[in-house]
Amino acid sequence: MGLGQQRVMPPGLYAQEKACRQEERLIARLRDIELDGLLVGVLRKQAMLLLEGGPYSGLGSGAHQESVPMHTFARYLFGALLPYDGDLAYSVGLRAMRLPVLENQDEPDDPVASMNAPVGNPSRYPRWFTLGHIEVQQCALASTMLSAAKDDVMRLRTVMKSAQRNIHSSSQLFKLAQDAFRIAVPPDGGPRHLALLNVAFELGLQVMRVTLSSLNWRRREMVRWLVTCATEIGLEALISIMQKWYQFFTPTEATGPVATTIMSHATILRLALDFAQQEELSSCARTLALQCASKDPPNCALNALTLCEGDAYAFETAHQIVVDAAGSGVMTSSQLFTVARYMEHRGYAHRAYKLAVLATRGVQLAYNQDAHPAINDIHWACALAHSLGRSELASLVPLLVKHVQCATVLSDILRRCSMAAPGMGTLDAKRRCVRALSLDKPPLRPLLEAAIAAYVNTTHSRLAHISPRHYGDFIEFLGKARETFLLAQDGHAQFAQLVDNMKAAYKGKKKLMYLVKERFG
C-alpha cells in the first residue's frame, strides 16, 4: 500500500537515489513471494483502489508535478496481474506511464545530460537528479506492456500512443522501438509479430520527427535502424519514408544512408522485388534525389547523380541542378571538383570538363600556396582538358593564368601539357593532334609567360623577408625557376636579367648574392 501512495520527490541527490534503491528492494522482496489465489485477490483489490483513489494515490486520475512516478511499482503490478486480469493490468500500466514533471517542458535528447540536469522550477520543486533512472524505468514499463500485447493489435496501439505521449526522451523512445523490433523479429528466427513490427516502425518515425529539429548524438544510428525496420516491413514502408522524407530526414540523410541503402542490391534481394516493383522503388528514389539536390545542392548533388543514373532525364536534371548551383556560388570549388571527377569516372568527360571549368573559377592560389588542397584538382582538370583536345585546353588556360599565381604549380602544369599531344583521350579522330603543343604558341604560350612572371614575383617576395637559414632553399627555388625560364626562346636572357636585378637590389645580402653568383653566374 505504501508503494502506491502519492509522495513528494525528496530534495537532494542522496535522498533521491536512496528512495529509488529502497523502492527497488521492496519490490524485489515482493517478487520473492509466491502468488496464490488469496494474494492475487489482494493485489487486484489494491490495484483497483489505487486507480480509483483520490489525490493520495500514485495511480489516481490526477498526479501532482512533484510526485514520484509509479513506473517501477506499476511494472511489478502489471506482471503479477496480467495472467489473472489483463484489463486491470493494462489499466495500471497505462495510468503509470505518465511523467508529470516533464509534461510542460521539453526533455533534453542526450540521456547523459538528462541524468545530470536539474528539472523543474527550482523555486518550487526539488531538482530531479535521478530523472535519467526514472526515464529508464518508464521505458521498461512500456517495453513490458508491448511485449505482452504483441499479438493484440488494439492493446498494442493503445500502449504505443501512451508511449508517444508520455516518453519525452528521444533516446528512450528509440530504445523502446528497438526493444519492440527485437521481439517482433527474433534474432534466432522465431515467429514474427507483424503488428508489433509496425508499432516499432511507428515509434521509429516518431523518433525521427523529434530529432529532426533537435539533433541527437545517436541520430545516424537511428536513421540506419529505421531503414532496416522499414525493410523488414516491406516495399510499402520503404516507399512511404521516401515519399515523406522531409518529415523524417535531412536532405543529406535522405540521399545518403536512406535512399542509398534502400536502392542497394542487398535490399532488392532481401525483398525479392520483381521488375515493376524495382522500377517503382527507383522512381521514388529519383524523385527524392532531385528534391534533395534542389534543396541542398552542396551536400546532395553527388548522391543525387548516383541515384539518377538509370534515367537519362533525371540524370540530366540533377546535372543541371549542379550547374545552376555552381553558377550561383552555392557550391564550393572543392565540391564541384568532386562531382566533376565522378562525372569523368562515369564516362561523361565533357560534362566533367564543364564542371571543372566552373570549379576552377572558384579557386585562388597565391604565390606561396604550393601545398594548397586544390592543387591536385587543378592538375586533374588540366589533364582532363588536355585529353579532350586543344580547344578545351585553350579555354582552361586563361582561367589558370587568372586564378593561379603559384609558380611551381604553373610550371608543373606547363610541363605535363607539353609532354604529349592533346586530344588523346577523345574518340573523335579529328580532335586529336599528331604532335605535342609548342610552348611558343597558344594555348601554352600564355601559360609559360604566366609561370615566368609568377617566378619573378615570388623571387622578389621571398627576398624581401628571407633569413640566412633559408638561403639554401632559395637557391634550389631559383634552380627550378631557371628550368622554366629556359623553356622560352629568350628564357636565358630573361633569367640573366632577373639575376642582375637581384644583385642590384639586394647587394646588402652579400652571402646570398655570393651563393647566387656561384650557382648562376
C-alpha positions as CSV (number, residue, x, y, z in Angstrom):
1,M,0.0,0.0,0.0
2,G,2.8,2.4,0.8
3,L,4.4,2.0,-2.7
4,G,1.3,3.1,-4.4
5,Q,0.8,6.3,-2.4
6,Q,1.5,9.6,-4.0
7,R,4.6,11.1,-2.4
8,V,6.8,14.1,-2.9
9,M,10.2,13.7,-4.6
10,P,12.7,14.3,-1.8
11,P,15.3,17.1,-2.2
12,G,19.0,16.2,-2.8
13,L,20.8,13.6,-4.9
14,Y,21.5,11.2,-2.0
15,A,17.9,11.2,-0.8
16,Q,16.5,10.6,-4.3
17,E,18.9,7.8,-5.0
18,K,18.1,6.2,-1.6
19,A,14.4,6.4,-2.3
20,C,14.9,4.6,-5.7
21,R,17.0,1.9,-4.1
22,Q,14.5,1.3,-1.3
23,E,11.6,1.1,-3.7
24,E,13.5,-1.5,-5.8
25,R,14.4,-3.5,-2.7
26,L,10.8,-3.6,-1.6
27,I,9.6,-4.8,-5.0
28,A,12.4,-7.4,-5.1
29,R,11.0,-8.8,-1.8
30,L,7.5,-8.8,-3.2
31,R,8.7,-10.8,-6.2
32,D,10.1,-13.4,-3.9
33,I,6.6,-14.1,-2.5
34,E,4.9,-16.8,-4.5
35,L,1.4,-15.7,-5.6
36,D,-1.6,-17.7,-4.8
37,G,-5.3,-17.0,-5.1
38,L,-5.5,-15.1,-1.9
39,L,-2.6,-12.8,-2.7
40,V,-3.8,-12.2,-6.3
41,G,-7.1,-11.1,-4.8
42,V,-5.4,-8.7,-2.5
43,L,-3.3,-7.3,-5.4
44,R,-6.4,-6.9,-7.6
45,K,-8.3,-5.1,-4.8
46,Q,-5.3,-2.8,-4.0
47,A,-4.8,-2.0,-7.7
48,M,-8.5,-1.0,-8.1
49,L,-8.3,1.1,-5.0
50,L,-5.2,2.9,-6.3
51,L,-6.8,3.5,-9.7
52,E,-10.0,4.9,-8.1
53,G,-8.1,6.7,-5.4
54,G,-8.0,10.5,-5.0
55,P,-5.1,12.8,-4.5
56,Y,-3.3,10.4,-2.1
57,S,-3.0,7.6,-4.7
58,G,0.0,7.5,-7.0
59,L,-2.2,5.8,-9.7
60,G,-5.2,8.2,-9.3
61,S,-6.6,10.2,-12.1
62,G,-4.5,13.2,-11.1
63,A,-0.9,13.5,-10.1
64,H,1.0,16.5,-8.8
65,Q,4.0,17.6,-10.8
66,E,6.4,16.9,-8.0
67,S,5.1,13.5,-7.1
68,V,7.3,10.4,-7.5
69,P,6.4,8.4,-10.7
70,M,5.0,4.9,-10.3
71,H,6.8,3.2,-13.2
72,T,8.8,0.6,-11.2
73,F,5.8,-0.3,-8.9
74,A,3.4,-0.5,-11.8
75,R,5.7,-2.8,-13.7
76,Y,5.6,-5.2,-10.8
77,L,1.8,-5.0,-10.6
78,F,1.4,-5.4,-14.3
79,G,3.5,-8.6,-14.3
80,A,1.6,-10.0,-11.3
81,L,-1.9,-9.2,-12.5
82,L,-1.5,-10.0,-16.2
83,P,-2.1,-13.8,-16.0
84,Y,-5.3,-13.2,-13.9
85,D,-6.8,-9.9,-15.0
86,G,-5.4,-8.5,-18.2
87,D,-7.7,-5.5,-18.4
88,L,-6.7,-4.4,-14.9
89,A,-3.0,-5.0,-15.5
90,Y,-3.1,-2.7,-18.6
91,S,-5.1,-0.1,-16.8
92,V,-2.4,0.1,-14.1
93,G,0.4,0.2,-16.6
94,L,-1.1,2.8,-18.8
95,R,-2.0,5.0,-15.8
96,A,1.5,4.8,-14.5
97,M,3.1,5.8,-17.8
98,R,2.8,9.5,-17.1
99,L,5.7,11.6,-16.1
100,P,4.1,14.8,-14.7
101,V,7.4,16.7,-14.1
102,L,8.1,16.7,-17.9
103,E,4.6,17.3,-19.2
104,N,5.0,21.0,-19.6
105,Q,8.6,21.2,-20.8
106,D,10.9,19.5,-23.3
107,E,13.4,16.9,-22.2
108,P,17.0,17.0,-23.5
109,D,17.7,14.3,-26.0
110,D,21.0,13.4,-24.5
111,P,20.5,10.8,-21.8
112,V,23.7,11.7,-20.1
113,A,22.6,15.3,-19.8
114,S,19.2,14.3,-18.6
115,M,20.8,12.3,-15.7
116,N,22.7,15.4,-14.5
117,A,20.5,18.3,-15.5
118,P,18.1,19.6,-12.8
119,V,14.5,19.5,-13.8
120,G,11.6,21.7,-12.7
121,N,11.3,25.2,-11.3
122,P,14.0,25.4,-8.6
123,S,12.0,27.9,-6.6
124,R,9.1,25.5,-6.2
125,Y,10.2,21.9,-6.9
126,P,13.2,19.9,-5.9
127,R,15.8,19.1,-8.6
128,W,15.3,15.7,-10.1
129,F,18.8,14.3,-10.1
130,T,17.5,10.7,-10.8
131,L,15.5,11.7,-13.9
132,G,17.6,9.5,-16.1
133,H,16.9,6.5,-14.0
134,I,13.2,7.3,-13.9
135,E,13.0,7.5,-17.7
136,V,14.7,4.2,-18.0
137,Q,12.1,2.7,-15.7
138,Q,9.3,4.4,-17.8
139,C,10.8,2.8,-21.0
140,A,11.0,-0.6,-19.3
141,L,7.3,-0.4,-18.3
142,A,6.3,0.4,-21.9
143,S,8.5,-2.3,-23.3
144,T,7.0,-4.9,-20.9
145,M,3.4,-3.9,-22.0
146,L,4.3,-4.0,-25.7
147,S,5.9,-7.4,-25.3
148,A,2.8,-8.8,-23.5
149,A,0.5,-7.3,-26.2
150,K,2.5,-8.5,-29.2
151,D,-0.5,-10.4,-30.6
152,D,-3.2,-7.9,-29.6
153,V,-3.5,-5.1,-32.1
154,M,-5.8,-2.9,-30.1
155,R,-3.7,-3.0,-27.0
156,L,-0.5,-2.5,-29.0
157,R,-1.9,0.7,-30.5
158,T,-3.1,1.9,-27.0
159,V,0.3,1.3,-25.4
160,M,2.1,2.9,-28.4
161,K,0.0,6.1,-28.2
162,S,0.7,6.2,-24.5
163,A,4.4,5.9,-25.0
164,Q,4.4,8.6,-27.7
165,R,2.5,10.9,-25.5
166,N,4.4,10.3,-22.2
167,I,8.0,9.4,-23.1
168,H,9.8,12.8,-23.6
169,S,13.3,11.5,-24.2
170,S,14.0,10.6,-27.8
171,S,16.8,8.2,-26.7
172,Q,14.4,6.3,-24.5
173,L,11.7,6.3,-27.2
174,F,14.3,4.9,-29.6
175,K,15.3,2.2,-27.1
176,L,11.6,1.2,-26.8
177,A,11.4,1.0,-30.6
178,Q,14.5,-1.2,-30.7
179,D,13.0,-3.5,-28.0
180,A,9.8,-3.8,-29.9
181,F,11.7,-4.7,-33.1
182,R,13.8,-7.4,-31.3
183,I,10.6,-9.0,-30.0
184,A,8.8,-8.7,-33.4
185,V,11.7,-10.1,-35.4
186,P,13.5,-12.5,-33.1
187,P,17.3,-12.9,-34.0
188,D,17.0,-16.7,-33.7
189,G,14.5,-16.9,-36.5
190,G,11.4,-17.4,-34.3
191,P,7.9,-16.5,-35.3
192,R,7.5,-12.8,-36.4
193,H,4.9,-10.5,-35.0
194,L,3.8,-8.1,-37.8
195,A,1.6,-5.9,-35.6
196,L,4.4,-5.3,-33.1
197,L,6.8,-4.7,-36.0
198,N,4.5,-1.9,-37.3
199,V,4.4,-0.4,-33.8
200,A,8.2,-0.4,-33.7
201,F,8.2,1.4,-37.1
202,E,5.7,4.0,-35.9
203,L,7.8,4.6,-32.8
204,G,10.9,5.0,-35.0
205,L,9.1,7.6,-37.2
206,Q,8.2,9.5,-34.0
207,V,11.9,9.5,-33.0
208,M,12.8,10.8,-36.5
209,R,10.3,13.6,-36.2
210,V,11.5,14.6,-32.7
211,T,15.3,14.5,-33.5
212,L,15.0,16.2,-36.9
213,S,14.9,19.7,-35.3
214,S,16.7,18.9,-32.1
215,L,19.6,16.6,-33.1
216,N,20.5,13.6,-31.0
217,W,24.1,12.2,-30.9
218,R,22.7,8.8,-31.9
219,R,20.9,10.3,-34.9
220,R,22.9,8.4,-37.5
221,E,22.2,5.1,-35.8
222,M,18.5,6.0,-35.6
223,V,18.3,6.6,-39.3
224,R,20.0,3.3,-40.2
225,W,17.8,1.4,-37.8
226,L,14.6,2.9,-39.3
227,V,15.6,1.9,-42.8
228,T,16.3,-1.6,-41.5
229,C,12.9,-1.7,-39.8
230,A,11.1,-0.4,-42.9
231,T,12.9,-3.1,-45.0
232,E,11.6,-5.8,-42.7
233,I,8.0,-4.5,-43.2
234,G,8.3,-4.4,-46.9
235,L,8.1,-2.3,-50.1
236,E,5.2,0.0,-48.9
237,A,7.1,1.1,-45.8
238,L,10.2,2.0,-47.9
239,I,8.2,3.9,-50.5
240,S,6.4,5.7,-47.6
241,I,9.5,7.0,-46.0
242,M,11.0,8.1,-49.3
243,Q,7.8,10.0,-50.4
244,K,7.6,11.7,-47.0
245,W,11.4,12.1,-46.4
246,Y,11.1,15.8,-45.5
247,Q,9.1,14.8,-42.3
248,F,11.8,12.5,-41.0
249,F,15.2,13.2,-42.6
250,T,17.5,16.0,-43.6
251,P,18.3,16.1,-47.4
252,T,21.8,14.7,-46.7
253,E,20.3,11.8,-44.8
254,A,17.6,11.2,-47.4
255,T,20.1,10.9,-50.3
256,G,22.8,9.2,-48.2
257,P,22.0,6.4,-45.7
258,V,18.3,6.3,-46.6
259,A,18.0,6.1,-50.4
260,T,21.4,4.6,-51.0
261,T,20.6,1.7,-48.6
262,I,17.1,1.2,-50.0
263,M,18.4,1.1,-53.6
264,S,21.3,-1.3,-52.7
265,H,21.4,-4.7,-54.3
266,A,21.2,-6.4,-50.9
267,T,17.8,-4.7,-50.2
268,I,16.4,-5.7,-53.6
269,L,17.4,-9.3,-53.0
270,R,16.1,-9.2,-49.4
271,L,12.6,-8.2,-50.6
272,A,12.7,-10.3,-53.7
273,L,11.2,-7.5,-55.8
274,D,10.1,-8.1,-59.4
275,F,10.9,-5.6,-62.2
276,A,7.8,-3.5,-61.8
277,Q,8.4,-3.1,-58.1
278,Q,12.1,-2.2,-58.6
279,E,11.1,0.5,-61.1
280,E,8.6,1.9,-58.6
281,L,11.2,2.0,-55.9
282,S,13.8,3.5,-58.3
283,S,11.3,6.2,-59.4
284,C,10.7,7.2,-55.8
285,A,14.4,7.3,-55.1
286,R,15.0,9.6,-58.2
287,T,12.2,11.9,-57.1
288,L,13.7,12.1,-53.6
289,A,17.2,12.7,-55.0
290,L,16.1,15.6,-57.2
291,Q,14.1,17.2,-54.4
292,C,17.0,16.9,-52.0
293,A,19.5,18.2,-54.6
294,S,17.4,21.2,-55.2
295,K,17.1,21.9,-51.5
296,D,20.8,21.3,-50.6
297,P,23.0,21.0,-53.7
298,P,26.4,21.1,-52.0
299,N,25.7,18.0,-49.8
300,C,23.3,16.1,-52.0
301,A,24.5,16.6,-55.6
302,L,26.8,13.6,-55.8
303,N,24.3,11.1,-54.2
304,A,21.6,12.5,-56.4
305,L,23.6,11.9,-59.6
306,T,24.3,8.4,-58.4
307,L,20.6,7.7,-57.7
308,C,19.5,9.1,-61.1
309,E,22.0,7.2,-63.2
310,G,19.4,4.8,-64.5
311,D,17.2,7.5,-66.0
312,A,18.6,9.9,-68.6
313,Y,16.1,12.7,-68.0
314,A,16.5,12.6,-64.2
315,F,20.3,12.4,-64.5
316,E,20.3,15.5,-66.8
317,T,18.1,17.3,-64.4
318,A,20.4,16.5,-61.5
319,H,23.4,17.6,-63.5
320,Q,21.7,20.9,-64.4
321,I,20.9,21.5,-60.7
322,V,24.7,21.2,-60.0
323,V,25.5,23.6,-62.9
324,D,23.0,26.1,-61.6
325,A,24.3,25.8,-58.1
326,A,27.8,26.4,-59.3
327,G,26.8,29.5,-61.3
328,S,25.1,31.0,-58.2
329,G,28.1,30.3,-56.0
330,V,26.2,27.9,-53.7
331,M,28.8,25.1,-54.2
332,T,32.4,25.4,-53.4
333,S,35.2,24.6,-55.9
334,S,36.1,21.5,-53.9
335,Q,32.6,20.2,-54.1
336,L,32.4,20.9,-57.8
337,F,35.7,19.1,-58.4
338,T,34.4,16.1,-56.6
339,V,31.2,16.0,-58.8
340,A,33.4,16.6,-61.9
341,R,35.6,13.6,-61.0
342,Y,32.5,11.5,-60.6
343,M,31.2,12.5,-64.0
344,E,34.5,11.6,-65.6
345,H,34.5,8.3,-63.8
346,R,31.0,7.5,-65.2
347,G,32.2,8.3,-68.7
348,Y,30.8,11.8,-69.1
349,A,34.1,13.5,-69.9
350,H,32.7,16.7,-71.5
351,R,30.2,17.3,-68.6
352,A,33.1,16.7,-66.2
353,Y,35.2,19.3,-68.1
354,K,32.4,21.9,-67.9
355,L,32.1,21.4,-64.1
356,A,35.9,21.5,-63.8
357,V,35.9,24.9,-65.5
358,L,33.3,26.2,-63.1
359,A,35.2,24.9,-60.2
360,T,38.5,26.4,-61.4
361,R,36.8,29.9,-61.4
362,G,36.4,29.5,-57.6
363,V,40.0,28.7,-56.9
364,Q,42.6,31.3,-56.0
365,L,46.2,30.1,-55.4
366,A,48.6,32.7,-54.2
367,Y,52.3,32.7,-54.9
368,N,53.2,30.9,-51.6
369,Q,50.4,28.3,-51.6
370,D,52.4,25.4,-53.1
371,A,50.6,23.0,-50.7
372,H,47.0,24.1,-51.3
373,P,44.5,21.3,-51.2
374,A,43.1,22.4,-54.6
375,I,46.4,21.7,-56.4
376,N,45.6,18.1,-57.2
377,D,42.2,19.1,-58.5
378,I,43.8,21.7,-60.8
379,H,46.2,19.2,-62.2
380,W,43.3,16.8,-62.8
381,A,41.3,19.5,-64.6
382,C,44.3,20.3,-66.8
383,A,44.9,16.6,-67.6
384,L,41.2,16.2,-68.5
385,A,41.2,19.3,-70.7
386,H,44.4,18.1,-72.4
387,S,42.9,14.7,-73.1
388,L,39.8,16.2,-74.7
389,G,41.7,18.4,-77.1
390,R,43.4,21.7,-77.9
391,S,40.3,23.8,-77.8
392,E,39.3,22.6,-74.2
393,L,42.9,23.3,-73.1
394,A,42.8,26.7,-74.7
395,S,39.6,27.6,-72.8
396,L,41.1,26.5,-69.5
397,V,44.5,28.2,-69.7
398,P,43.1,31.8,-69.3
399,L,41.4,30.7,-66.1
400,L,44.7,29.2,-64.8
401,V,46.6,32.4,-65.6
402,K,43.9,34.4,-63.8
403,H,43.4,32.3,-60.7
404,V,46.8,30.6,-60.1
405,Q,49.8,32.7,-59.1
406,C,51.8,29.9,-57.6
407,A,54.9,29.5,-59.8
408,T,55.6,25.8,-59.1
409,V,52.0,24.8,-59.9
410,L,52.0,26.7,-63.2
411,S,55.4,25.2,-64.2
412,D,54.2,21.7,-63.4
413,I,51.1,22.1,-65.5
414,L,53.2,23.5,-68.3
415,R,55.5,20.5,-68.4
416,R,52.6,18.0,-68.2
417,C,50.8,19.6,-71.1
418,S,53.8,19.9,-73.3
419,M,54.9,16.2,-72.9
420,A,52.2,14.6,-75.1
421,A,49.8,15.6,-77.9
422,P,46.4,16.8,-76.8
423,G,43.1,15.0,-77.6
424,M,44.4,11.5,-77.0
425,G,41.5,10.7,-74.7
426,T,38.8,11.6,-77.2
427,L,37.1,9.1,-79.6
428,D,36.9,11.8,-82.3
429,A,40.0,11.4,-84.5
430,K,39.6,14.9,-85.9
431,R,40.2,16.3,-82.5
432,R,43.5,14.5,-81.9
433,C,46.8,16.2,-82.5
434,V,49.8,14.4,-84.1
435,R,52.4,16.4,-82.3
436,A,52.9,17.9,-78.9
437,L,51.9,21.5,-78.4
438,S,54.6,24.2,-78.9
439,L,55.5,26.4,-75.9
440,D,55.9,29.4,-78.2
441,K,52.3,29.3,-79.5
442,P,48.8,29.3,-77.8
443,P,47.5,27.8,-75.8
444,L,50.7,27.1,-73.9
445,R,52.5,30.4,-74.5
446,P,50.2,32.4,-72.1
447,L,50.8,29.7,-69.5
448,L,54.6,29.9,-70.0
449,E,54.5,33.7,-69.7
450,A,52.4,33.4,-66.5
451,A,54.8,30.9,-65.0
452,I,57.8,33.1,-65.7
453,A,56.0,36.2,-64.2
454,A,55.0,34.2,-61.2
455,Y,58.6,33.1,-60.6
456,V,59.8,36.7,-60.9
457,N,57.1,37.9,-58.4
458,T,57.7,35.0,-56.0
459,T,61.5,35.6,-56.1
460,H,61.2,39.2,-55.0
461,S,58.5,38.3,-52.4
462,R,60.8,35.7,-50.8
463,L,63.9,38.0,-50.9
464,A,62.0,40.7,-49.0
465,H,61.7,38.5,-45.9
466,I,64.4,35.9,-46.3
467,S,66.7,34.8,-43.4
468,P,70.1,33.1,-43.7
469,R,68.7,29.7,-42.7
470,H,66.5,29.8,-45.9
471,Y,69.3,30.7,-48.3
472,G,69.7,27.0,-49.4
473,D,66.0,26.6,-50.1
474,F,66.0,29.8,-52.1
475,I,68.9,28.7,-54.3
476,E,67.0,25.5,-55.1
477,F,63.9,27.5,-55.9
478,L,66.0,29.6,-58.3
479,G,67.2,26.4,-59.9
480,K,63.7,25.3,-60.6
481,A,62.8,28.8,-61.9
482,R,65.7,28.7,-64.4
483,E,64.4,25.4,-65.8
484,T,61.1,27.1,-66.5
485,F,62.7,30.3,-67.9
486,L,64.7,28.1,-70.4
487,L,61.5,26.8,-71.9
488,A,61.1,30.2,-73.6
489,Q,63.1,31.2,-76.6
490,D,64.6,34.2,-74.8
491,G,64.4,32.5,-71.4
492,H,68.2,32.6,-70.9
493,A,68.2,36.3,-71.3
494,Q,65.2,36.8,-69.0
495,F,66.7,34.7,-66.3
496,A,70.0,36.6,-66.5
497,Q,68.1,39.9,-66.2
498,L,66.4,38.5,-63.1
499,V,69.7,37.6,-61.5
500,D,71.2,41.0,-62.4
501,N,68.2,42.8,-60.9
502,M,68.6,40.7,-57.7
503,K,72.3,41.6,-57.4
504,A,71.5,45.3,-57.8
505,A,68.5,45.4,-55.5
506,Y,69.8,43.1,-52.7
507,K,73.5,43.7,-52.8
508,G,73.4,44.1,-49.0
509,K,72.8,40.4,-48.6
510,K,76.4,39.6,-49.5
511,K,76.4,35.9,-48.5
512,L,73.2,35.2,-50.5
513,M,74.4,37.1,-53.6
514,Y,77.7,35.2,-53.4
515,L,75.7,31.9,-53.5
516,V,73.6,33.2,-56.4
517,K,76.7,34.2,-58.3
518,E,78.4,30.9,-57.6
519,R,75.4,28.9,-58.8
520,F,74.1,31.1,-61.7
521,G,77.0,33.3,-62.7
